Amino acid sequence: MRLRKNRLRANSLKKYGKTHLAALTGYTPGYIRQLVFKRKIPFYKTENLKPVRFKKSEILSWITDRKYAPIYELADNYLEEKKIKLKN
């Protein structure tokens, strides 16, 4: 009974492998393995620990949440902070 519940739960989530993730992100499968090893990307493992699976919605949110500000935006913020500190 317990094994059947685990199978139902595992099948209810749509998960993809490294090759699909490589096509989605543009990363190589080797780089995806590095991200998994360093635990920098959301992933799932089965009971026997292979293969590693990924949820598409989590990967898309992981990609979009990593925003890096352009240098001019960082410079403007830095100057604004300095102005505030000098006034005080």
C-alpha positions as CSV (number, residue, x, y, z in Angstrom):
1,M,0.0,0.0,0.0
2,R,2.8,2.4,0.9
3,L,4.6,1.8,-2.4
4,R,1.4,2.4,-4.3
5,K,0.9,5.8,-2.6
6,N,4.5,6.8,-3.5
7,R,4.0,5.9,-7.1
8,L,0.7,7.9,-7.3
9,R,2.3,10.9,-5.7
10,A,5.4,10.7,-8.0
11,N,3.2,10.4,-11.1
12,S,0.9,13.2,-10.2
13,L,3.7,15.8,-10.5
14,K,4.9,16.5,-14.1
15,K,8.7,16.3,-13.9
16,Y,11.4,16.5,-16.6
17,G,14.9,15.2,-17.0
18,K,18.2,16.9,-17.7
19,T,17.9,16.8,-21.4
20,H,14.5,18.6,-21.4
21,L,15.9,21.1,-18.9
22,A,19.0,21.7,-21.1
23,A,16.7,22.5,-24.0
24,L,14.5,24.7,-21.8
25,T,17.4,26.7,-20.2
26,G,20.1,26.5,-22.8
27,Y,22.5,25.1,-20.2
28,T,24.5,21.9,-21.0
29,P,23.6,18.7,-19.1
30,G,27.0,18.8,-17.5
31,Y,26.4,22.3,-16.1
32,I,23.0,21.2,-14.8
33,R,24.7,18.3,-13.0
34,Q,27.0,20.9,-11.4
35,L,24.0,23.0,-10.3
36,V,22.4,19.9,-8.8
37,F,25.6,18.9,-7.0
38,K,26.0,22.4,-5.5
39,R,22.2,22.4,-4.7
40,K,21.7,25.7,-6.6
41,I,18.8,24.5,-8.6
42,P,15.5,23.0,-7.4
43,F,15.3,19.2,-8.1
44,Y,13.8,15.9,-7.0
45,K,15.2,12.4,-6.6
46,T,13.5,9.1,-6.6
47,E,14.0,6.5,-3.9
48,N,17.0,4.9,-5.7
49,L,18.4,8.5,-6.2
50,K,18.4,8.3,-10.0
51,P,17.4,9.9,-12.2
52,V,17.2,13.5,-11.0
53,R,13.9,15.3,-12.0
54,F,12.9,18.9,-12.3
55,K,9.5,20.6,-12.2
56,K,9.1,23.0,-15.1
57,S,7.2,25.7,-13.0
58,E,9.9,25.7,-10.3
59,I,12.7,26.0,-12.9
60,L,11.0,28.9,-14.7
61,S,10.5,30.7,-11.4
62,W,14.1,30.0,-10.4
63,I,15.3,31.5,-13.7
64,T,13.1,34.6,-13.4
65,D,13.9,35.2,-9.7
66,R,17.6,35.7,-10.3
67,K,17.7,39.3,-11.4
68,Y,20.9,41.1,-11.7
69,A,20.8,44.9,-11.8
70,P,22.7,46.8,-14.5
71,I,25.8,48.7,-13.4
72,Y,24.3,52.1,-13.9
73,E,21.4,51.1,-11.6
74,L,23.8,50.0,-8.9
75,A,25.8,53.2,-9.2
76,D,22.6,55.3,-8.9
77,N,21.6,53.4,-5.8
78,Y,25.0,53.8,-4.3
79,L,25.1,57.5,-4.9
80,E,21.6,57.9,-3.4
81,E,22.7,56.1,-0.2
82,K,25.8,58.3,0.0
83,K,23.7,61.4,-0.3
84,I,21.4,60.3,2.5
85,K,24.4,59.4,4.8
86,L,26.1,62.8,4.1
87,K,22.9,64.7,5.0
88,N,22.7,62.9,8.4
